[in-house]
Amino acid sequence: MNNDKVYQMDFSKIYPLLVNKAKKKGRTEAEVDEIICWLTGYQPEDIKLILEKQVSYAEFFRNAPELNANRHLIKGSICGIRVEEIEDPLMQEIRYLDKLIDELAKGKAMDKILRK
């Protein structure tokens, strides 16, 4: 499967989609940011700066300060594919974020989403 199209997408175009998905279910942008920070090691102010630049989704994850060591505890399906079975490491990171935002939108508690 060729994932180049996803990798080349601008993070500033993806971010509002993640936020809107959460907000439609009564969650907040701050919660989305908390998830992104937990997963990637970015700080909220880093996210705001990245949104002002043209940073691809691939670059966003490749340049992440510190991917969370507990991210491998994220299990389940996203788009019919089990995240723990995704072989492409970069796509797996992207799908981890998708899965966490799905959990947020489904009303899961933040301590459960962040695997605390």
Protein Blocks (a to p, Z undefined) as FASTA:
>chain_A
ZZklmmmpcfklmmmmmmmmmmmnopafklmmmmmmmmnopafklmmmmmmpccdfklmm
mmpmbacfklmmpgcdeehiafklpmblmlmmmmmmmmmmmmmmnopafklmnoZZ
